[in-house]
Amino acid sequence: MKSVLIKNAHIVNEGTITRNDVMVTDGRIAEIAPSISVKTIDTKIIDADGLYLLPGMIDDQVHFREPGLTYKADIESESAAAVAGGITSFIEMPNTDPQTTTIELLEEKFEIAAKKSWANYSFMFGGTNDNLEEILKVDPKKVAGLKLFLGSSTGNMLVDNPKTLEEIFSKTKLLISVHCEDEKTIQNNLKDAMKTYGEDIPISMHPKIRSEEACYISSSKAVELAKKTGARLHVFHVSTEKETHLFSKSKPLSKKKITAEVCVHHLWFTEADYATKGTKIKWNPAIKTQKDRDGLLQALLDDRIDVIATDHAPHTLEEKNNNYVHAPSGAPMVQHALVAMLELYHREKISLEKIVEKFAHNPAILFRIKERGFIREGYKADLVLVDLNFPWTVKKENILYKCGWSPLEGTNFKSRVTHTLVNGVVVYEGSKLQNRGKAERLEFNA
């Protein structure tokens, strides 16, 4: 494996920004120092003067649609888009076809990723109302955790039996990640909307159907159950300001048993954007008010929310262009999530150090990922260089998602990813994918 020497980089890591060189050898960070000399003739030198070096982002929630839904996306296409966006590791969800609810099906996904992925990978095991026996077989050193849908979404893996839920929370040692929306509340709201509009429900009703109340009822029950059972709980894609008060600012994160995530789209859009974006920004949970967006950002800054993620969930444009009732929820985001967060940095909403903490360090700590998420000697060389002054516009011709569109088309960004290294291999450089390299299965300190 070719060595890589990164010269003169502004390194954003563990709450500081320092100017140093970084030597990468045999897939790992071998040395960090003010000045490092080339030691072998085949070393690739990257002049990072004026650039910022970040640990590779770790996205703890993606839907790459393989197996079974590969007309929308697949592990190869979406992981390529991820590395182009500075995401070097991902954790993928179980609502594929078939659903990942047995050990055999889980290992089949790992085999696919081993052959096709551009980024390091792991998968969530899916919980159902009747697969506790399989859940208890999962090795926490080899699998990211357990995913439970406490509200129905794409794939309909709803777990709604209270007795089953308490048994899962009580017995598994896995980190339990949950999608929280109260199904009864949603169905009642949908029924009321259908009475008024029939099937011509306007998209602006989405945050009223999948309401603040629906989110809070479900999230608060999950938090209460975690406190009762002592389970490790991670609440995915918190979307309301009200929910943020369910979580504490306590530190260190490694000791925190109840944690939360916010997604980039909930920090970027508000309900006002439905007027122009329509069903392209139909997500579950729904994008809600300006107050919610501001409250989510504040909770991220004060450490009630621990992690930034994408909930990358592509569908075809044909599917998304259906009316509200029939358009599926979800949209692609991995290629543009980091630059969107850097745009918030330019707007003085968040620091570079905080972006790195929430999008790289904290996923590594929370999921106990081995030797990733930080720029440290001896760690795996998952690294991203960004130019904070390199404007560009999202256009169809530079979108890498298999579905071929983005809800951010037409957006002008001030920053761009210039290089991405995965396990020491430069896989993305100069706006182009390079050699795929050797992505690895994530390992965990259970």
LOKE-24521 format. One record per residue (C-alpha): residue in one letter; x, y, z. Coordinates in Angstrom, 1 decimal. Last residue first. Example, Ala and Ser with C-alpha at 12.3 -4.5 7.8 and 13.67 -1.06 7.14 Angstrom:
ATOM|S|13.7|-1.1|7.1
ATOM|A|12.3|-4.5|7.8
//
This chain:
ATOM|A|-18.6|-4.2|23.0
ATOM|N|-15.5|-2.5|21.5
ATOM|F|-16.8|-2.5|17.9
ATOM|E|-15.4|-3.5|14.5
ATOM|L|-16.4|-1.8|11.2
ATOM|R|-16.2|-4.0|8.1
ATOM|E|-13.5|-2.6|5.9
ATOM|A|-13.2|-0.7|2.7
ATOM|K|-10.2|-1.6|0.6
ATOM|G|-9.4|0.8|-2.2
ATOM|R|-12.1|2.0|-4.6
ATOM|N|-9.5|3.6|-6.9
ATOM|Q|-10.4|7.2|-7.8
ATOM|L|-13.7|9.0|-7.7
ATOM|K|-13.5|12.5|-9.1
ATOM|S|-14.0|16.1|-7.8
ATOM|G|-10.3|16.6|-7.6
ATOM|E|-9.6|13.5|-5.4
ATOM|Y|-11.7|10.7|-4.1
ATOM|V|-10.6|7.2|-3.1
ATOM|V|-7.1|8.1|-1.7
ATOM|V|-6.2|5.0|0.2
ATOM|G|-5.1|5.2|3.8
ATOM|N|-8.0|3.1|5.2
ATOM|V|-10.4|5.4|3.4
ATOM|L|-9.0|8.7|2.2
ATOM|T|-11.1|11.5|0.9
ATOM|H|-9.8|14.5|-1.0
ATOM|T|-11.1|17.9|-2.2
ATOM|V|-14.4|18.1|-0.4
ATOM|R|-16.1|21.4|-1.1
ATOM|S|-17.0|24.6|0.6
ATOM|K|-19.0|27.7|-0.3
ATOM|F|-22.1|25.8|-1.4
ATOM|N|-24.6|27.1|-3.9
ATOM|T|-27.9|25.1|-3.9
ATOM|G|-29.4|24.5|-7.3
ATOM|E|-30.2|20.9|-6.5
ATOM|L|-30.4|20.4|-2.7
ATOM|P|-33.4|18.0|-2.7
ATOM|S|-31.1|15.8|-4.8
ATOM|W|-31.5|13.8|-8.0
ATOM|G|-30.0|11.0|-10.0
ATOM|C|-31.6|8.0|-8.3
ATOM|K|-28.2|6.3|-8.4
ATOM|Y|-26.7|9.1|-6.3
ATOM|L|-23.6|10.6|-7.8
ATOM|I|-24.8|14.2|-8.4
ATOM|N|-22.4|16.3|-10.4
ATOM|E|-24.3|16.4|-13.7
ATOM|K|-27.7|16.9|-12.0
ATOM|K|-26.4|20.1|-10.4
ATOM|V|-25.3|21.1|-6.9
ATOM|T|-23.4|24.4|-7.2
ATOM|W|-19.8|25.2|-6.4
ATOM|P|-17.7|27.6|-4.3
ATOM|F|-14.2|26.7|-3.2
ATOM|N|-13.3|28.7|-0.1
ATOM|L|-13.6|26.2|2.8
ATOM|D|-11.5|23.7|1.0
ATOM|V|-12.0|20.3|2.6
ATOM|L|-9.6|17.4|3.2
ATOM|V|-11.1|14.2|4.6
ATOM|L|-9.5|11.3|6.4
ATOM|D|-10.0|7.7|7.3
ATOM|A|-6.5|6.6|8.1
ATOM|K|-7.2|3.9|10.7
ATOM|Y|-5.8|4.9|14.1
ATOM|G|-2.2|4.4|15.2
ATOM|E|-1.4|8.1|15.5
ATOM|R|-4.7|9.9|16.1
ATOM|I|-7.0|11.9|13.8
ATOM|F|-10.3|10.7|15.3
ATOM|G|-13.4|8.8|14.1
ATOM|R|-11.8|5.4|13.8
ATOM|E|-9.8|3.0|15.9
ATOM|K|-12.6|0.6|17.0
ATOM|I|-16.2|1.8|16.9
ATOM|R|-17.8|2.0|20.4
ATOM|F|-21.2|3.0|18.8
ATOM|L|-21.4|6.1|21.0
ATOM|I|-17.7|6.9|20.9
ATOM|A|-17.3|6.5|17.1
ATOM|P|-20.6|8.3|16.4
ATOM|N|-19.3|11.1|18.7
ATOM|H|-15.9|11.7|17.1
ATOM|A|-17.1|11.9|13.5
ATOM|F|-20.3|13.9|12.9
ATOM|K|-20.9|15.4|16.3
ATOM|E|-17.3|16.3|17.2
ATOM|V|-16.3|17.2|13.7
ATOM|I|-19.2|19.6|13.4
ATOM|K|-18.4|21.0|16.8
ATOM|E|-14.7|21.7|15.9
ATOM|L|-15.8|23.4|12.7
ATOM|S|-18.0|25.7|14.7
ATOM|I|-21.7|26.1|14.4
ATOM|K|-24.2|28.8|13.4
ATOM|E|-21.7|31.3|12.1
ATOM|R|-23.3|31.4|8.6
ATOM|H|-20.0|29.9|7.2
ATOM|Y|-20.3|27.1|9.8
ATOM|L|-23.9|26.5|8.6
ATOM|E|-22.4|26.1|5.1
ATOM|L|-20.0|23.6|6.6
ATOM|M|-23.0|21.6|7.7
ATOM|A|-24.3|21.6|4.2
ATOM|V|-20.9|20.6|2.9
ATOM|L|-20.9|17.6|5.2
ATOM|A|-24.4|16.5|4.2
ATOM|H|-24.0|16.9|0.5
ATOM|Q|-22.9|13.5|-0.8
ATOM|V|-24.8|11.6|1.9
ATOM|M|-28.2|13.2|1.4
ATOM|P|-30.7|11.2|-0.7
ATOM|A|-34.4|11.6|0.1
ATOM|G|-37.0|9.9|2.3
ATOM|S|-40.7|9.4|2.5
ATOM|P|-42.6|7.6|-0.3
ATOM|A|-45.1|9.6|-2.5
ATOM|H|-48.5|7.9|-2.5
ATOM|V|-50.5|10.0|0.0
ATOM|Y|-48.8|13.2|-1.0
ATOM|N|-49.2|12.9|-4.7
ATOM|N|-46.6|11.1|-6.8
ATOM|N|-43.5|12.9|-7.9
ATOM|K|-41.4|11.1|-5.3
ATOM|E|-41.9|7.8|-7.0
ATOM|E|-41.0|9.0|-10.5
ATOM|L|-38.1|10.9|-9.0
ATOM|T|-36.7|7.5|-7.8
ATOM|H|-36.3|7.0|-4.1
ATOM|P|-33.3|7.6|-1.9
ATOM|A|-33.0|7.3|1.9
ATOM|H|-30.0|9.0|3.5
ATOM|D|-31.0|9.3|7.1
ATOM|T|-28.2|11.9|7.2
ATOM|A|-26.5|11.9|10.6
ATOM|I|-25.3|14.4|13.2
ATOM|V|-24.8|13.0|16.7
ATOM|D|-25.1|13.9|20.4
ATOM|I|-28.2|16.0|20.9
ATOM|R|-28.5|17.3|24.5
ATOM|D|-24.9|18.5|23.9
ATOM|D|-25.3|22.3|24.1
ATOM|L|-24.6|22.9|20.4
ATOM|L|-26.8|20.0|19.2
ATOM|A|-29.7|21.2|21.5
ATOM|Q|-29.4|24.7|20.0
ATOM|L|-29.5|23.3|16.5
ATOM|L|-32.6|21.3|17.3
ATOM|G|-34.3|24.3|18.8
ATOM|D|-33.6|26.5|15.8
ATOM|R|-35.1|23.8|13.5
ATOM|D|-38.1|23.3|15.7
ATOM|K|-38.8|27.0|16.0
ATOM|Q|-38.5|27.3|12.2
ATOM|T|-41.2|24.6|12.0
ATOM|K|-41.3|21.0|10.9
ATOM|I|-39.5|18.6|8.6
ATOM|A|-41.4|15.4|9.0
ATOM|P|-40.3|12.2|10.8
ATOM|N|-40.3|10.6|8.3
ATOM|W|-39.2|12.6|5.2
ATOM|K|-41.1|14.5|2.5
ATOM|I|-38.5|16.9|1.2
ATOM|K|-38.8|16.0|-2.5
ATOM|T|-42.6|15.8|-1.8
ATOM|G|-42.9|19.6|-2.4
ATOM|K|-39.6|21.5|-2.7
ATOM|T|-41.0|25.0|-3.5
ATOM|A|-44.0|25.3|-1.1
ATOM|Y|-42.6|22.5|1.2
ATOM|D|-39.7|24.9|2.0
ATOM|A|-41.8|26.9|4.5
ATOM|E|-42.0|23.7|6.7
ATOM|T|-38.3|24.2|7.5
ATOM|F|-35.1|23.0|5.8
ATOM|W|-31.5|22.8|6.9
ATOM|L|-31.2|21.5|10.5
ATOM|H|-33.9|18.9|9.9
ATOM|H|-32.3|18.0|6.6
ATOM|V|-28.9|17.4|8.3
ATOM|C|-30.3|14.8|10.7
ATOM|V|-30.3|15.0|14.5
ATOM|E|-29.3|12.2|16.8
ATOM|A|-30.0|11.4|20.4
ATOM|T|-28.6|9.6|23.4
ATOM|I|-29.8|7.7|26.5
ATOM|K|-27.1|5.6|28.2
ATOM|K|-24.4|8.3|28.6
ATOM|K|-21.2|6.9|30.0
ATOM|S|-19.2|7.1|26.8
ATOM|L|-20.7|10.6|26.2
ATOM|P|-18.7|11.9|29.1
ATOM|K|-20.7|14.0|30.0
ATOM|S|-24.3|14.9|30.8
ATOM|K|-26.2|17.4|28.6
ATOM|S|-29.4|15.5|29.1
ATOM|F|-32.2|14.4|26.7
ATOM|L|-36.0|14.6|27.0
ATOM|H|-35.7|18.4|26.5
ATOM|T|-34.8|17.8|22.8
ATOM|E|-38.2|16.3|22.2
ATOM|K|-40.0|19.7|22.4
ATOM|E|-37.7|21.3|19.8
ATOM|T|-38.9|18.7|17.3
ATOM|S|-37.3|16.5|14.7
ATOM|V|-35.2|13.9|16.5
ATOM|H|-33.7|11.8|13.7
ATOM|F|-32.8|8.6|15.7
ATOM|V|-33.2|8.1|19.4
ATOM|H|-30.3|6.1|20.8
ATOM|L|-31.1|3.9|23.8
ATOM|R|-28.7|1.7|25.9
ATOM|A|-31.1|-0.3|28.1
ATOM|G|-31.3|0.2|31.9
ATOM|T|-34.8|-1.3|32.0
ATOM|K|-36.9|1.5|33.5
ATOM|K|-34.7|4.3|32.1
ATOM|A|-34.9|2.8|28.7
ATOM|L|-38.6|2.4|28.9
ATOM|E|-39.1|6.1|29.9
ATOM|V|-36.9|7.2|27.0
ATOM|A|-38.9|5.0|24.6
ATOM|K|-42.2|6.4|26.0
ATOM|S|-40.9|10.0|25.7
ATOM|S|-39.8|9.4|22.1
ATOM|S|-43.2|7.9|21.1
ATOM|I|-45.5|10.6|22.7
ATOM|Y|-43.1|13.3|21.5
ATOM|C|-43.0|12.3|17.9
ATOM|A|-46.8|12.0|17.5
ATOM|E|-47.3|15.2|19.4
ATOM|E|-44.9|17.1|17.2
ATOM|S|-47.0|15.9|14.2
ATOM|R|-46.7|13.3|11.5
ATOM|I|-50.1|14.5|10.2
ATOM|K|-49.3|18.2|11.0
ATOM|P|-45.8|17.9|9.6
ATOM|H|-47.1|16.4|6.4
ATOM|M|-50.0|18.8|6.0
ATOM|S|-47.9|21.2|3.8
ATOM|I|-47.7|18.3|1.3
ATOM|P|-51.3|19.1|0.4
ATOM|I|-53.7|16.2|0.8
ATOM|D|-55.4|15.5|-2.6
ATOM|E|-56.3|11.9|-1.6
ATOM|G|-59.5|13.1|0.1
ATOM|Y|-58.9|16.7|1.3
ATOM|T|-61.0|17.2|4.4
ATOM|K|-61.9|13.7|5.4
ATOM|M|-58.5|12.5|4.3
ATOM|A|-56.9|15.0|6.6
ATOM|D|-58.9|13.7|9.6
ATOM|K|-57.9|10.1|8.7
ATOM|L|-54.3|11.1|8.5
ATOM|N|-54.4|12.7|11.9
ATOM|N|-55.9|9.6|13.4
ATOM|Q|-53.4|7.4|11.7
ATOM|I|-50.5|9.6|12.9
ATOM|T|-51.7|9.6|16.5
ATOM|K|-52.2|5.8|16.6
ATOM|E|-48.7|5.3|15.1
ATOM|D|-46.8|7.3|17.6
ATOM|E|-43.5|8.3|16.0
ATOM|C|-40.0|7.3|17.2
ATOM|H|-37.5|5.6|15.0
ATOM|V|-35.3|3.8|17.5
ATOM|S|-31.7|2.8|17.9
ATOM|I|-31.1|0.1|20.6
ATOM|L|-27.4|-0.4|21.5
ATOM|L|-27.0|-4.1|21.9
ATOM|K|-26.9|-5.8|25.3
ATOM|T|-30.4|-7.2|24.7
ATOM|K|-32.6|-8.6|27.4
ATOM|S|-34.5|-5.8|29.1
ATOM|F|-35.1|-3.5|26.1
ATOM|I|-36.2|-6.5|24.0
ATOM|E|-38.6|-7.7|26.7
ATOM|E|-40.0|-4.3|27.2
ATOM|L|-40.6|-4.0|23.5
ATOM|T|-42.3|-7.4|23.3
ATOM|K|-44.7|-6.6|26.1
ATOM|P|-45.6|-3.2|24.5
ATOM|N|-46.3|-4.8|21.1
ATOM|D|-45.9|-2.1|18.5
ATOM|V|-42.8|-2.9|16.5
ATOM|L|-43.4|-1.4|13.0
ATOM|M|-41.2|-2.9|10.3
ATOM|N|-43.2|-1.1|7.5
ATOM|G|-40.7|-1.2|4.7
ATOM|T|-40.6|2.6|4.5
ATOM|S|-42.1|4.0|7.7
ATOM|S|-44.3|2.8|10.5
ATOM|G|-43.6|4.3|14.0
ATOM|L|-41.7|2.5|16.8
ATOM|F|-39.3|1.2|14.2
ATOM|L|-36.6|-0.7|16.1
ATOM|K|-33.0|-0.9|15.0
ATOM|L|-30.4|-3.0|16.9
ATOM|G|-26.7|-2.4|17.0
ATOM|A|-23.5|-1.8|15.1
ATOM|V|-22.7|-5.5|14.5
ATOM|K|-19.4|-7.4|15.0
ATOM|K|-18.5|-6.8|18.7
ATOM|P|-22.2|-6.7|19.7
ATOM|D|-22.6|-10.4|18.5
ATOM|V|-26.2|-10.9|17.5
ATOM|K|-27.8|-14.1|18.8
ATOM|L|-30.1|-12.3|21.2
ATOM|I|-31.8|-10.6|18.4
ATOM|E|-32.6|-13.9|16.7
ATOM|E|-34.5|-15.1|19.7
ATOM|L|-36.3|-11.8|20.0
ATOM|N|-37.7|-12.2|16.5
ATOM|D|-41.5|-11.8|17.0
ATOM|N|-42.6|-8.2|17.2
ATOM|T|-39.8|-7.2|15.0
ATOM|G|-36.2|-6.0|15.5
ATOM|G|-33.9|-5.3|12.6
ATOM|F|-30.1|-5.7|12.9
ATOM|M|-28.2|-2.6|12.0
ATOM|F|-25.5|-2.8|9.4
ATOM|S|-21.8|-2.0|9.3
ATOM|Y|-19.6|-0.4|6.7
ATOM|N|-16.3|1.2|5.7
ATOM|A|-16.7|3.2|2.5
ATOM|W|-16.3|2.4|-1.2
ATOM|S|-18.5|-0.7|-0.8
ATOM|K|-18.8|-3.4|-3.5
ATOM|K|-17.3|-6.7|-2.5
ATOM|A|-17.2|-6.5|1.3
ATOM|A|-20.6|-4.7|1.1
ATOM|I|-22.3|-7.6|-0.5
ATOM|E|-20.8|-10.1|2.0
ATOM|F|-22.0|-7.9|4.9
ATOM|K|-25.5|-7.9|3.4
ATOM|E|-25.5|-11.7|3.3
ATOM|E|-24.3|-11.7|6.9
ATOM|L|-27.5|-9.9|8.0
ATOM|L|-29.7|-12.2|6.0
ATOM|E|-28.2|-15.2|7.8
ATOM|I|-28.4|-13.6|11.3
ATOM|T|-32.1|-12.9|10.8
ATOM|T|-34.2|-9.7|10.7
ATOM|T|-32.6|-7.8|7.9
ATOM|Q|-35.7|-7.2|5.9
ATOM|P|-35.9|-9.0|2.5
ATOM|D|-36.1|-6.5|0.9
ATOM|T|-34.5|-3.7|2.8
ATOM|N|-35.7|-2.1|6.1
ATOM|P|-32.6|-3.2|8.1
ATOM|M|-30.7|0.2|8.2
ATOM|E|-27.1|0.9|7.2
ATOM|I|-24.2|2.1|9.3
ATOM|F|-21.7|4.2|7.4
ATOM|S|-18.0|4.9|7.3
ATOM|T|-15.9|7.3|5.2
ATOM|I|-18.3|10.2|4.8
ATOM|G|-16.5|13.1|3.1
ATOM|G|-19.1|13.8|0.5
ATOM|A|-17.4|12.1|-2.4
ATOM|V|-17.0|9.2|0.1
ATOM|A|-20.7|9.1|0.5
ATOM|A|-21.5|9.3|-3.2
ATOM|A|-19.4|6.2|-3.7
ATOM|S|-21.1|4.5|-0.7
ATOM|E|-24.4|5.3|-2.5
ATOM|S|-23.5|3.7|-5.8
ATOM|E|-21.8|0.6|-4.4
ATOM|I|-24.3|-0.2|-1.7
ATOM|D|-27.3|0.1|-4.0
ATOM|A|-29.9|2.7|-5.0
ATOM|K|-33.4|3.1|-6.3
ATOM|Y|-33.5|0.2|-8.8
ATOM|T|-31.6|-1.7|-6.1
ATOM|L|-34.7|-2.2|-3.9
ATOM|G|-34.2|-5.9|-3.1
ATOM|P|-30.9|-6.0|-1.4
ATOM|E|-29.7|-3.3|-1.1
ATOM|R|-31.6|-0.1|-0.5
ATOM|F|-28.7|2.1|0.7
ATOM|H|-30.7|3.4|3.7
ATOM|V|-28.4|5.4|6.0
ATOM|Q|-28.1|6.1|9.7
ATOM|D|-24.9|6.3|11.8
ATOM|D|-23.0|8.3|9.3
ATOM|I|-19.3|8.4|10.3
ATOM|M|-17.4|11.4|8.9
ATOM|G|-13.8|10.9|8.0
ATOM|P|-11.4|12.7|10.4
ATOM|L|-11.0|16.3|9.2
ATOM|L|-8.1|18.0|7.4
ATOM|Y|-8.7|21.7|6.5
ATOM|L|-7.1|23.2|3.4
ATOM|G|-5.0|26.3|3.0
ATOM|D|-1.8|24.4|2.4
ATOM|A|-2.9|20.8|1.9
ATOM|D|-0.1|19.8|-0.4
ATOM|I|-0.8|16.0|-0.9
ATOM|I|2.4|13.9|-1.4
ATOM|K|2.1|10.3|-2.5
ATOM|T|5.0|8.2|-1.2
ATOM|D|6.6|5.9|-3.7
ATOM|I|10.2|7.2|-3.2
ATOM|T|10.1|6.4|0.6
ATOM|K|10.9|8.6|3.6
ATOM|V|9.3|11.9|2.7
ATOM|S|10.0|14.4|5.5
ATOM|I|7.5|15.4|8.2
ATOM|S|7.2|18.9|9.6
ATOM|P|4.9|20.1|12.3
ATOM|A|4.1|16.4|13.4
ATOM|I|1.5|13.7|13.1
ATOM|E|2.9|10.2|12.4
ATOM|A|1.8|6.7|11.3
ATOM|I|-1.9|7.3|10.7
ATOM|R|-3.0|3.9|9.4
ATOM|G|-3.6|2.2|6.1
ATOM|D|-0.1|0.8|5.7
ATOM|T|1.4|4.2|6.1
ATOM|V|-0.2|7.6|6.4
ATOM|M|2.0|10.6|7.4
ATOM|V|0.3|13.7|8.6
ATOM|D|1.7|17.2|8.5
ATOM|N|0.6|19.9|11.0
ATOM|R|-1.3|23.1|11.6
ATOM|T|-3.6|22.9|14.6
ATOM|I|-7.4|23.3|15.1
ATOM|T|-8.7|22.1|18.4
ATOM|G|-11.7|20.4|19.9
ATOM|E|-10.7|16.8|19.4
ATOM|N|-9.6|17.2|15.8
ATOM|V|-9.6|19.9|13.1
ATOM|I|-6.2|19.7|11.4
ATOM|H|-5.1|22.7|9.3
ATOM|A|-2.9|20.9|6.8
ATOM|N|0.6|21.8|5.9
ATOM|K|1.6|18.5|4.2
ATOM|I|-0.4|15.3|3.8
ATOM|L|2.0|12.4|3.2
ATOM|V|0.5|9.2|1.7
ATOM|S|2.2|5.8|1.7
ATOM|K|1.3|3.4|-1.0
ATOM|M|0.0|0.0|0.0
//
